[in-house]
């Protein structure tokens, strides 16, 4: 099977939320791909699979790589912020949300996530 076919299969498995099977395909794709072929979306999708399987720390590392490869795309930071928030890293999540909004001021979903998280943090500090 070609690497293009492996990637397509991984993406299809993600659509049907078959995270473990998709992860196996993404890992296979990453093993076979040359470094210059590994794009931000491949790391993002690899991380999404790991996140949905409870491997949050590994997932965040994959999103770190996606953000490193595409530092001007707010969604990379918004997605990583959401993962950090779910892992209880409030400070890290807020920093990522702020960076995402800096890059994309029209992202109302991230603005909302940031507001809610800052309100929760404010209530806890009282």
Secondary structure as UniProt FT lines:
FT   HELIX           3..15
FT   TURN            16..17
FT   HELIX           19..32
FT   HELIX           35..37
FT   HELIX           40..52
FT   TURN            53..54
FT   HELIX           56..69
FT   TURN            70..72
FT   HELIX           74..86
FT   TURN            87..88
FT   HELIX           90..103
FT   TURN            105..106
FT   HELIX           108..124
//
